[in-house]
Amino acid sequence: MADAPGELTITRIFDAPRELVFRCLITPEHLTRFWGPAGVSAPVEHITVDPRPGGVFETLMVNDADGSTYPTSAVFLEVAEPERLVWHEKHSGLTTTTTLADLGGSRTEVTINQANMPPEYLSPEAQAGFLTSLDKLASYLRARILRQHIAAERLELAAVLAGLPGESWDTPTLCAGWRVREVVAHMTMPFRYSPDRYAAEMTRSGGDFTAMSDRCAKEGAESLSAAELTTVLRSNADNPWVPPGGEPAAPLTHDIIHGLDFTVPLGVGRQVPGERLALALDAVTAPVALQHFGVDLTGIELAADDLDWSCGSGERITGPAQLLLLAIAGRQLPPGTLRGAPVARLLTD
């Protein structure tokens, strides 16, 4: 990685838009989430950023193990949003130049050149630590983008619900035995129930989650109006709920599947954005998710015909991405919706 004595260049590609990556590099509320190597924290109250030539860039890293601190003080030499940052550390003589290239498709190539590096900064341990800070940034970007998808999905579904005539709320959905109102009551249950209430309802149902969710969905559908249910969904767009033991993508998968449960039979023609569908499909085809849904994909390849996504190997099943998602989730689809010899096996597993 070394270019010349005392110089280091590192290139990393992030699955995030360039504007977001740039803002993460100059915003204390973002920097506190990833700044510094693994095992080090950067308290937001000790981060000062004035992103203009002559402005300061100051941080204080704290060793999580022993509390020792590592202050950094630099001055910006160049700020060209969202393409380039250059700052100089007076105490070390280090000059860091960061360039960001938009690769398209919400991908960004970041090149970091560090010149006049003190010898201790060039040690294998120091370089390895620096790379872990980039790993932390990648993880933070993934989590932030995921939360953006979750919020957007909830807001878009709330907009669909707000435009439905009253009688549409009684339309049967792809969730057997549930109308639109029961599905939305179920989707909003995590926002309406406290942990104690959830535990009490589970106890009341003898620990049977399926029975509990069915009963509570019907109770919510009876006690809350369509407008109230829509408001709960909309006002909780940024709610951080994750199912107990669930992966970070579980809320997105939950919302997309249940959204399709009512938008498909209503015929509203809503298409879930491809990036969200790919995340959901990756989530439901993970081994633990397939076990949850009782689906065996041994010897089967699933391939979306409207999205660059596939999974598995063997005999191929093709169809629209959101209908593949529903099939994995155990929803009954009309004949001919999916194509391929193993379709009957998938839909009857």
SULCOR-V23992 format. One record per residue. N is the residue number from 1. RES is the residue in three letters. SS is DSSP state (H for helix, E for strand, - for the rest). BURIAL is 1 if it has 9 or more other C-alpha atoms within 8 Angstrom, else 0. Layout:
# SULCOR-V23992
n->N res->RES ss->SS burial->BURIAL
n->N res->RES ss->SS burial->BURIAL
This chain:
# SULCOR-V23992
n->1 res->MET ss->- burial->0
n->2 res->ALA ss->E burial->0
n->3 res->ASP ss->- burial->0
n->4 res->ALA ss->- burial->0
n->5 res->PRO ss->- burial->0
n->6 res->GLY ss->- burial->1
n->7 res->GLU ss->- burial->1
n->8 res->LEU ss->E burial->1
n->9 res->THR ss->E burial->1
n->10 res->ILE ss->E burial->0
n->11 res->THR ss->E burial->0
n->12 res->ARG ss->E burial->0
n->13 res->ILE ss->E burial->0
n->14 res->PHE ss->E burial->1
n->15 res->ASP ss->- burial->1
n->16 res->ALA ss->- burial->1
n->17 res->PRO ss->- burial->1
n->18 res->ARG ss->H burial->1
n->19 res->GLU ss->H burial->0
n->20 res->LEU ss->H burial->0
n->21 res->VAL ss->H burial->1
n->22 res->PHE ss->H burial->1
n->23 res->ARG ss->H burial->1
n->24 res->CYS ss->H burial->1
n->25 res->LEU ss->H burial->0
n->26 res->ILE ss->H burial->1
n->27 res->THR ss->- burial->1
n->28 res->PRO ss->H burial->1
n->29 res->GLU ss->H burial->0
n->30 res->HIS ss->H burial->1
n->31 res->LEU ss->H burial->1
n->32 res->THR ss->- burial->1
n->33 res->ARG ss->- burial->1
n->34 res->PHE ss->- burial->1
n->35 res->TRP ss->- burial->1
n->36 res->GLY ss->- burial->1
n->37 res->PRO ss->- burial->1
n->38 res->ALA ss->- burial->0
n->39 res->GLY ss->- burial->0
n->40 res->VAL ss->E burial->1
n->41 res->SER ss->E burial->1
n->42 res->ALA ss->- burial->1
n->43 res->PRO ss->- burial->1
n->44 res->VAL ss->H burial->1
n->45 res->GLU ss->H burial->0
n->46 res->HIS ss->H burial->1
n->47 res->ILE ss->- burial->1
n->48 res->THR ss->E burial->1
n->49 res->VAL ss->E burial->1
n->50 res->ASP ss->- burial->0
n->51 res->PRO ss->- burial->1
n->52 res->ARG ss->- burial->1
n->53 res->PRO ss->- burial->1
n->54 res->GLY ss->- burial->0
n->55 res->GLY ss->- burial->1
n->56 res->VAL ss->E burial->1
n->57 res->PHE ss->E burial->1
n->58 res->GLU ss->E burial->1
n->59 res->THR ss->E burial->1
n->60 res->LEU ss->E burial->1
n->61 res->MET ss->E burial->1
n->62 res->VAL ss->E burial->1
n->63 res->ASN ss->E burial->1
n->64 res->ASP ss->- burial->0
n->65 res->ALA ss->- burial->0
n->66 res->ASP ss->- burial->0
n->67 res->GLY ss->- burial->0
n->68 res->SER ss->- burial->0
n->69 res->THR ss->E burial->0
n->70 res->TYR ss->E burial->0
n->71 res->PRO ss->E burial->0
n->72 res->THR ss->E burial->1
n->73 res->SER ss->E burial->1
n->74 res->ALA ss->E burial->1
n->75 res->VAL ss->E burial->1
n->76 res->PHE ss->E burial->1
n->77 res->LEU ss->E burial->1
n->78 res->GLU ss->E burial->1
n->79 res->VAL ss->E burial->1
n->80 res->ALA ss->E burial->0
n->81 res->GLU ss->- burial->0
n->82 res->PRO ss->- burial->1
n->83 res->GLU ss->- burial->1
n->84 res->ARG ss->E burial->1
n->85 res->LEU ss->E burial->1
n->86 res->VAL ss->E burial->1
n->87 res->TRP ss->E burial->1
n->88 res->HIS ss->E burial->1
n->89 res->GLU ss->E burial->1
n->90 res->LYS ss->- burial->1
n->91 res->HIS ss->- burial->0
n->92 res->SER ss->- burial->0
n->93 res->GLY ss->- burial->1
n->94 res->LEU ss->- burial->1
n->95 res->THR ss->E burial->1
n->96 res->THR ss->E burial->1
n->97 res->THR ss->E burial->1
n->98 res->THR ss->E burial->1
n->99 res->THR ss->E burial->1
n->100 res->LEU ss->E burial->1
n->101 res->ALA ss->E burial->1
n->102 res->ASP ss->E burial->1
n->103 res->LEU ss->E burial->0
n->104 res->GLY ss->E burial->0
n->105 res->GLY ss->- burial->0
n->106 res->SER ss->- burial->1
n->107 res->ARG ss->E burial->1
n->108 res->THR ss->E burial->1
n->109 res->GLU ss->E burial->1
n->110 res->VAL ss->E burial->1
n->111 res->THR ss->E burial->1
n->112 res->ILE ss->E burial->1
n->113 res->ASN ss->E burial->1
n->114 res->GLN ss->E burial->1
n->115 res->ALA ss->E burial->1
n->116 res->ASN ss->- burial->1
n->117 res->MET ss->- burial->1
n->118 res->PRO ss->- burial->1
n->119 res->PRO ss->H burial->0
n->120 res->GLU ss->H burial->0
n->121 res->TYR ss->H burial->0
n->122 res->LEU ss->H burial->1
n->123 res->SER ss->- burial->0
n->124 res->PRO ss->H burial->0
n->125 res->GLU ss->H burial->0
n->126 res->ALA ss->H burial->1
n->127 res->GLN ss->H burial->1
n->128 res->ALA ss->H burial->0
n->129 res->GLY ss->H burial->1
n->130 res->PHE ss->H burial->1
n->131 res->LEU ss->H burial->1
n->132 res->THR ss->H burial->1
n->133 res->SER ss->H burial->1
n->134 res->LEU ss->H burial->1
n->135 res->ASP ss->H burial->0
n->136 res->LYS ss->H burial->1
n->137 res->LEU ss->H burial->1
n->138 res->ALA ss->H burial->1
n->139 res->SER ss->H burial->0
n->140 res->TYR ss->H burial->1
n->141 res->LEU ss->H burial->1
n->142 res->ARG ss->H burial->1
n->143 res->ALA ss->H burial->1
n->144 res->ARG ss->H burial->0
n->145 res->ILE ss->H burial->1
n->146 res->LEU ss->H burial->1
n->147 res->ARG ss->H burial->1
n->148 res->GLN ss->H burial->0
n->149 res->HIS ss->H burial->1
n->150 res->ILE ss->H burial->1
n->151 res->ALA ss->H burial->1
n->152 res->ALA ss->H burial->1
n->153 res->GLU ss->H burial->1
n->154 res->ARG ss->H burial->1
n->155 res->LEU ss->H burial->1
n->156 res->GLU ss->H burial->0
n->157 res->LEU ss->H burial->1
n->158 res->ALA ss->H burial->1
n->159 res->ALA ss->H burial->0
n->160 res->VAL ss->H burial->0
n->161 res->LEU ss->H burial->0
n->162 res->ALA ss->H burial->0
n->163 res->GLY ss->- burial->0
n->164 res->LEU ss->- burial->0
n->165 res->PRO ss->- burial->0
n->166 res->GLY ss->H burial->0
n->167 res->GLU ss->H burial->0
n->168 res->SER ss->H burial->1
n->169 res->TRP ss->H burial->1
n->170 res->ASP ss->H burial->1
n->171 res->THR ss->- burial->1
n->172 res->PRO ss->E burial->1
n->173 res->THR ss->- burial->1
n->174 res->LEU ss->- burial->1
n->175 res->CYS ss->- burial->1
n->176 res->ALA ss->- burial->0
n->177 res->GLY ss->- burial->0
n->178 res->TRP ss->- burial->1
n->179 res->ARG ss->E burial->1
n->180 res->VAL ss->H burial->1
n->181 res->ARG ss->H burial->1
n->182 res->GLU ss->H burial->1
n->183 res->VAL ss->H burial->1
n->184 res->VAL ss->H burial->1
n->185 res->ALA ss->H burial->1
n->186 res->HIS ss->H burial->1
n->187 res->MET ss->H burial->1
n->188 res->THR ss->H burial->1
n->189 res->MET ss->H burial->1
n->190 res->PRO ss->H burial->0
n->191 res->PHE ss->H burial->1
n->192 res->ARG ss->H burial->0
n->193 res->TYR ss->- burial->1
n->194 res->SER ss->- burial->0
n->195 res->PRO ss->H burial->0
n->196 res->ASP ss->H burial->0
n->197 res->ARG ss->H burial->0
n->198 res->TYR ss->H burial->1
n->199 res->ALA ss->H burial->0
n->200 res->ALA ss->H burial->0
n->201 res->GLU ss->H burial->1
n->202 res->MET ss->H burial->1
n->203 res->THR ss->H burial->0
n->204 res->ARG ss->H burial->0
n->205 res->SER ss->- burial->1
n->206 res->GLY ss->- burial->0
n->207 res->GLY ss->- burial->0
n->208 res->ASP ss->- burial->0
n->209 res->PHE ss->H burial->0
n->210 res->THR ss->H burial->0
n->211 res->ALA ss->H burial->0
n->212 res->MET ss->H burial->1
n->213 res->SER ss->H burial->1
n->214 res->ASP ss->H burial->1
n->215 res->ARG ss->H burial->0
n->216 res->CYS ss->H burial->1
n->217 res->ALA ss->H burial->1
n->218 res->LYS ss->H burial->1
n->219 res->GLU ss->H burial->0
n->220 res->GLY ss->H burial->1
n->221 res->ALA ss->H burial->1
n->222 res->GLU ss->H burial->0
n->223 res->SER ss->H burial->0
n->224 res->LEU ss->- burial->0
n->225 res->SER ss->- burial->0
n->226 res->ALA ss->H burial->1
n->227 res->ALA ss->H burial->0
n->228 res->GLU ss->H burial->0
n->229 res->LEU ss->H burial->1
n->230 res->THR ss->H burial->1
n->231 res->THR ss->H burial->1
n->232 res->VAL ss->H burial->1
n->233 res->LEU ss->H burial->1
n->234 res->ARG ss->H burial->1
n->235 res->SER ss->H burial->0
n->236 res->ASN ss->- burial->1
n->237 res->ALA ss->- burial->1
n->238 res->ASP ss->- burial->0
n->239 res->ASN ss->- burial->0
n->240 res->PRO ss->- burial->0
n->241 res->TRP ss->- burial->0
n->242 res->VAL ss->- burial->1
n->243 res->PRO ss->- burial->0
n->244 res->PRO ss->- burial->0
n->245 res->GLY ss->- burial->0
n->246 res->GLY ss->- burial->0
n->247 res->GLU ss->- burial->0
n->248 res->PRO ss->- burial->0
n->249 res->ALA ss->- burial->1
n->250 res->ALA ss->H burial->1
n->251 res->PRO ss->H burial->1
n->252 res->LEU ss->H burial->1
n->253 res->THR ss->H burial->1
n->254 res->HIS ss->H burial->1
n->255 res->ASP ss->H burial->1
n->256 res->ILE ss->H burial->1
n->257 res->ILE ss->H burial->1
n->258 res->HIS ss->H burial->1
n->259 res->GLY ss->H burial->1
n->260 res->LEU ss->H burial->1
n->261 res->ASP ss->H burial->1
n->262 res->PHE ss->H burial->1
n->263 res->THR ss->H burial->1
n->264 res->VAL ss->H burial->1
n->265 res->PRO ss->H burial->1
n->266 res->LEU ss->H burial->0
n->267 res->GLY ss->- burial->0
n->268 res->VAL ss->- burial->0
n->269 res->GLY ss->- burial->0
n->270 res->ARG ss->- burial->0
n->271 res->GLN ss->- burial->0
n->272 res->VAL ss->- burial->0
n->273 res->PRO ss->- burial->0
n->274 res->GLY ss->H burial->0
n->275 res->GLU ss->H burial->0
n->276 res->ARG ss->H burial->1
n->277 res->LEU ss->H burial->1
n->278 res->ALA ss->H burial->1
n->279 res->LEU ss->H burial->1
n->280 res->ALA ss->H burial->1
n->281 res->LEU ss->H burial->1
n->282 res->ASP ss->H burial->0
n->283 res->ALA ss->H burial->1
n->284 res->VAL ss->H burial->1
n->285 res->THR ss->- burial->1
n->286 res->ALA ss->- burial->0
n->287 res->PRO ss->H burial->0
n->288 res->VAL ss->H burial->0
n->289 res->ALA ss->H burial->1
n->290 res->LEU ss->H burial->1
n->291 res->GLN ss->H burial->1
n->292 res->HIS ss->H burial->0
n->293 res->PHE ss->H burial->1
n->294 res->GLY ss->- burial->0
n->295 res->VAL ss->- burial->1
n->296 res->ASP ss->- burial->0
n->297 res->LEU ss->- burial->0
n->298 res->THR ss->- burial->0
n->299 res->GLY ss->- burial->0
n->300 res->ILE ss->E burial->1
n->301 res->GLU ss->E burial->1
n->302 res->LEU ss->E burial->1
n->303 res->ALA ss->E burial->1
n->304 res->ALA ss->E burial->1
n->305 res->ASP ss->- burial->1
n->306 res->ASP ss->- burial->0
n->307 res->LEU ss->- burial->1
n->308 res->ASP ss->- burial->0
n->309 res->TRP ss->- burial->0
n->310 res->SER ss->E burial->0
n->311 res->CYS ss->E burial->0
n->312 res->GLY ss->E burial->1
n->313 res->SER ss->- burial->1
n->314 res->GLY ss->- burial->0
n->315 res->GLU ss->E burial->1
n->316 res->ARG ss->E burial->1
n->317 res->ILE ss->E burial->1
n->318 res->THR ss->E burial->1
n->319 res->GLY ss->E burial->1
n->320 res->PRO ss->- burial->1
n->321 res->ALA ss->H burial->1
n->322 res->GLN ss->H burial->1
n->323 res->LEU ss->H burial->1
n->324 res->LEU ss->H burial->1
n->325 res->LEU ss->H burial->1
n->326 res->LEU ss->H burial->1
n->327 res->ALA ss->H burial->1
n->328 res->ILE ss->H burial->1
n->329 res->ALA ss->- burial->1
n->330 res->GLY ss->- burial->1
n->331 res->ARG ss->- burial->1
n->332 res->GLN ss->- burial->0
n->333 res->LEU ss->- burial->0
n->334 res->PRO ss->- burial->0
n->335 res->PRO ss->- burial->0
n->336 res->GLY ss->- burial->0
n->337 res->THR ss->- burial->0
n->338 res->LEU ss->- burial->1
n->339 res->ARG ss->E burial->1
n->340 res->GLY ss->- burial->1
n->341 res->ALA ss->- burial->0
n->342 res->PRO ss->- burial->1
n->343 res->VAL ss->H burial->1
n->344 res->ALA ss->H burial->0
n->345 res->ARG ss->H burial->0
n->346 res->LEU ss->H burial->1
n->347 res->LEU ss->H burial->1
n->348 res->THR ss->H burial->0
n->349 res->ASP ss->- burial->0
